[in-house]
Amino acid sequence: MLDKKTLEEFKQKLLDEKKQLENELAQLANKEGEGEYEAKYEDYGRTEEDNAEEVETYTANISITETLEKNLKDVNDALERMKNGKYGICEKCGKKEIRIERLKAYPAARSCIVCAEKK
C-alpha cells in the first residue's frame, strides 16, 4: 500500500497533468460539457486553399482532442480512485497492487502489469 507522502506526490502529479491537459484542450477545442470537448473549426478564409487548410487542421484537431480527452478522463478517474481509497489497486483483477514503478511512469494507470499484458 502507498504511504501518505507518496500518495500526495502522485496526487500532485495528477493535478499538474490535469491542468496541462485542460490547457491544451482549451487551445484546440470548445468545452461542450463535463469532460467533453469539440474540436474548434477555424475559418482561414474563402479560397479553396484556405478551405482545404481548415479541413486539414480540423481533422487533425479532432484526433488530438479525442486523445487529450481520454487522457483527462484517465487522470480524473485516478483522482477519484484516490478519494475512494482505491488508487494503486488493479481495476481488472481487484487484488494486485500496481507497482510503484508503473505509477511513476503513468500515475493514472488502472491495472497491474500482469493484467495490462493480458490485453
Secondary structure, DSSP 8 states (H G I E B T S, - for coil): ---HHHHHHHHHHHHHHHHHHHHHHHHHEEEEETTEEEE------SSHHHHHHHHHHHHHHHHHHHHHHHHHHHHHHHHHHHHTT-TTB-TTTSSSB--HHHHHH-TT--S-HHHHHH-
